[in-house]
Amino acid sequence: MEDVRLSFKEMCAKFDVTPRTLRYYEYIELLTPEKEGRSRFYGPREVARMTLILRGRKFGFQLEDIRQWLLIYEKEGTAAQMRAWIQMADRQLAELAEQKQQLEDAMGELKALRDDTAASLES
């Protein structure tokens, strides 16, 4: 059975990304589709990479970090990539915890200011 290949348009639709996004991911070498003339085709490897890229973006990873992580697989294999993933995830979890604390602090301050303002109107 032949591997399924997606066209540029099908790839955009499958992952709900804009053509500009897909072209940018190619430009920064996150994706390397097969080219036939002016057409681009994405095989299983590129579909898997796109899944990982979008998952990484969802978790707040920078594109360069994702690119470096994907390169580890190509150069060192799965085990090295998984070790790198654990390190990246630990760093990102710490960053997200810090952002969460900052949001909670800002929300607390905003609520207090809102409540003070509402109380001053009632006086």
C-alpha positions in Angstrom: 0.0 0.0 0.0 1.4 3.4 -1.0 1.9 6.1 1.7 -0.7 8.7 1.7 0.5 12.1 0.6 -1.4 15.3 1.3 -1.3 18.4 -1.0 -0.5 21.8 0.3 -4.2 22.7 0.5 -5.1 19.3 2.2 -2.3 19.8 4.8 -3.7 23.3 5.7 -7.2 21.9 6.0 -6.1 18.9 8.1 -4.3 21.0 10.6 -6.4 24.1 10.4 -3.5 26.4 9.6 -3.1 29.2 7.1 -1.0 28.8 4.0 1.3 31.4 5.4 1.9 29.3 8.5 2.6 26.2 6.5 5.0 28.1 4.2 6.7 29.6 7.3 7.2 26.2 8.9 8.9 25.1 5.6 11.0 28.3 5.5 12.4 27.7 9.0 12.9 24.0 8.1 10.4 22.4 10.4 8.8 20.7 7.4 10.4 19.5 4.2 7.6 18.4 1.8 8.3 16.6 -1.5 8.2 19.0 -4.4 7.0 18.1 -7.9 7.2 21.1 -10.0 5.4 23.9 -8.1 3.3 21.4 -6.1 4.2 20.3 -2.6 3.2 17.0 -1.0 3.4 15.9 2.6 3.9 12.3 3.5 3.5 10.5 6.9 6.8 12.0 8.2 5.6 15.6 7.6 2.2 14.9 9.0 3.7 13.4 12.2 6.1 16.4 12.5 3.2 18.9 12.0 1.3 17.1 14.8 4.3 17.5 17.1 4.8 21.1 16.1 1.3 22.1 16.9 1.3 20.2 20.1 4.5 22.0 21.1 3.0 25.4 20.2 -0.1 24.5 22.3 2.1 24.0 25.3 3.9 27.3 24.7 7.2 26.1 23.2 9.1 28.4 20.9 9.4 27.3 17.3 13.2 27.2 17.5 13.0 24.9 20.5 10.7 22.6 18.6 13.0 22.6 15.6 16.0 21.7 17.7 14.0 18.9 19.4 13.0 17.5 16.1 16.6 17.5 14.9 17.6 15.4 17.9 15.5 12.6 16.6 17.2 12.7 13.2 20.7 12.9 14.6 20.5 10.8 17.9 17.3 8.8 17.8 14.2 8.3 19.9 15.8 7.8 23.4 17.8 11.1 23.1 14.7 12.9 21.8 12.7 11.6 24.8 15.3 12.7 27.3 15.4 16.1 25.7 11.6 16.2 25.8 11.6 15.6 29.5 14.0 18.5 30.0 12.0 20.8 27.8 8.7 19.8 29.5 10.2 20.5 33.0 11.4 23.9 31.9 8.1 24.7 30.3 6.1 23.5 33.3 8.2 25.9 35.6 7.5 28.7 33.1 3.8 28.1 33.0 3.6 27.9 36.8 5.3 31.3 37.0 2.9 32.7 34.5 0.0 31.2 36.4 1.2 32.9 39.6 1.6 36.2 37.8 -2.0 35.9 36.4 -3.4 35.1 39.8 -1.6 38.0 41.4 -2.9 40.4 38.7 -6.4 39.1 39.0 -6.3 39.5 42.8 -5.1 43.1 42.4 -7.7 43.9 39.8 -10.5 42.4 41.9 -9.4 44.4 44.9 -9.3 47.6 42.9 -12.7 46.9 41.4 -14.2 46.1 44.8 -12.7 49.3 46.3 -14.1 51.4 43.4 -17.6 49.8 43.7 -17.6 50.4 47.5 -16.6 54.1 46.9 -19.6 54.5 44.6 -22.0 53.1 47.3 -20.7 55.5 49.9 
